[in-house]
């Protein structure tokens, strides 16, 4: 962080927008989205209560910026795990599932901002674009997966993407959290998700290999 003294006008922050986003992220980690207030984010960033208005219209816009940043990181993690569908789309899809759970576990504050802030997915153009980018990775993978299935009964790729997203999100939310809300199961969440994926894939007539 780069701070400089500005005489009687107080402190000027060299990267105020990012500092406010980090403060909001820290508050979400500590108190949930309800605790990430505009005033407290400003206090954490070391600026006046009016300073955040230089970059954000209100608290929701600040949270939307945090969520958008999370979705971009999420998209990168999924893209890296997919790795072009190598060595096979089913194997790469399982790898994406593990990456999904890892992101939720290792970035709980981002995950809460993305999925539990109560903001509409199109609250801001940046949030909408980032969310679509992350889902786009999943849909591209679903298209490659569906292409490996027998043509006569091939399901719509969008349906497959939504089903698998719901499955991964459910396992992450119930069993893969890094907080006390996690439910205990006699197997790692990664194995639970993998088993669910294989059963789903078999039901669609796809190959688990």
Secondary structure, 3 states (H helix, E strand, C coil): CCEEECHHHCEEECCHHHHHHHHHHHHHHHHCHHHCCHHHHHHHHCCCCCHHHHCCCCHHHHHHHHHHHHHHHHHHHHHHHHHHHCCCHHHHHHHHHHHHHHHHHHCHHHHHHHHCCCCCCCCCHHHHHHHHHHHHHHHHHHHHHHHCCCHHHCCCHHHHHHHHHHHHHHHHHHHCCCCCCCCCCCCCHHHHHHHHHHHHHHHCCCCCC
